[in-house]
Amino acid sequence: MKYVPSIAFEEMSGSAKGVTAAKVKSRKYIRNRGYGGSTRTSYQASVKAVFKRLSQAWQGLTNAQILAWNAAANTAEGRSVLGTKSKISGCNLFMRLNYWVVYCGGNIMTAVPTLTGIEAPADASIVLDSSTMTFQLDSIPSDVTNLKLIIQASEPQGNGITKAYSKAAAFDDPFTPVTTALNIKSRYDNKYGAPSAGAPKVFFKYFYVNTATGEKSGEKLASKVMSV
């Protein structure tokens, strides 16, 4: 909660005794001091560990290797959080591609791979009830060499929630693409807790990753309400 301070606090700033004095657009105010949460999930910790490894690996590259990544980045495009295309640096490209290689258990690439692109996965059939959660692709590519399926999901949501794809995160290891049903309930429940009558809806994102190049396909979206 914010409070407008008296003139006695005109030049006051910073935090003390549980309150913070600040100024926004020439307007001074005092609010209760915020304390950032320190809780980190195991997934967040693992993501940070991978990027730490990649940062150290980038610093250990030769000048020739860095120049090669920079040159490759000039022909690659990233996509901002607003959905607009943007140029990326050699370091960005190195991190993006190597993240998925390492995430899937591979070794960090120091040389720029030959990028070929990946088709997005087919539609999926999802079964969700009190005792079952399975995920089944309608079809898979004829060649799945070096291909892994990444499934991300949100925690259980209420029926009134219409979009929660941004909350989807990984909860299981990468899968080899198959057309048989994948049982994902145990790992999902261990991370999020089982869906219930009060929160029966789960939002999914899924995509392919090339474990040899680090390329990621386009994402497919799906949602499912628990049947009773």
Protein Blocks (a to p, Z undefined) as FASTA:
>chain_A
ZZdddfklmmggcjeehiacddeehiacddddddddfbdcfklmmmmmmmmmmmmmmmmp
cfklmmmmmmmmmmpccddfkopacdddfklmmmmmmmmmmmnopacdfbdcddebjadd
ddddddddfkbccdddfbdcfblghiacdddddddddfklmbfklmpccfbdcddddfbd
cdfklmmmmmnopadfklmcccdddddddfknopacddddddddddZZ
